[in-house]
């Protein structure tokens, strides 16, 4: 069971990419210009994953990938926060 969860999580994380040529190198959902931080802001503002999925034409799996990316200690550059240096 644990191995299956790890594989699913690894597949989800492949949906998040960083390319210096796209959105100034911010993490985005693969194949889009939708940044991880935008999805987080929308969720925080009260939008449901289903609303975000419809409005931005991304999948619920993409939204799950965003949440996993952040939960895993992403390297998002939020003002005033530094990376903990942890690796997963």
N, C-alpha and C positions, 0 to 999 in steps of 0.2 A: 504494500500500500504506500509506504514512504517513497519508494522509487518512482511509483506512478505520479505522485504529487510533485516530485522534483522535476520530472520530465514535463509535466504540464506547466509548471512555473517557468522552466527554461524556455519553452515554446512561447509563453506569454511575453517574456522579456525580449524576445526577438522582434516583437512588434514596435519596440522603442529604439530609435536610432539617433545618433548624433553625427551630423555632417556639417563641417564648417561652412559649406556653401548653401545650407538651408537654414533659414531663420537665425542667422548669425551663430550657428553652432549649438543652439538650444536643443534639448531632447524633444523629438517630435514623434508622432505616430507614423510608422513607416508608410511611405507613399502619400503623405499629406504634408501640409504646413501647419498642422494643429499641434501646438506645443503642449507638453506635459503640464506646464504651469497654467495654461488656459483651462484645461480640463479640471484641474484642482480648484481654480477660482470659480468655475461654473458650479461644481459640486458644493463648494463652500457657500455659494450664493443661494443654494437651495434647489437647484435644478436636479431632477432625477436622472439617473443613467439613461433611462429610456428617452427622456426629452433631449439630452445631449446627443444621443445616438441619432435621433431623427433630425435634429436641427443641423448637425455638423456632418451627417452622413458617415459616421464611424460605427463600428460594432460595439456591442456590450463587452466583448472580449478585449477590444482596444482600451476601453475604460478600465477594465480589470487589470490590464497590463500597466496602465498608468499608476494605479494604486499599488501594485506590486513593486514597480520600479521605485516609487517613493519609499515604500515600506522597507525595501532592501538597502536603503541608504544611498540613494542617488546622489549625483554630484550637481544638483541644481544649485544655482548661485542666487539664493535669496539674500536680499540686502540684510546685513548684520549677522548672517549665519555662516559658519565655516564647516567644511567637511570634517567629520570626526576622525577621518583617517582609517575608519574601519573598512575592511574588505569582506565580502561575502562569498 
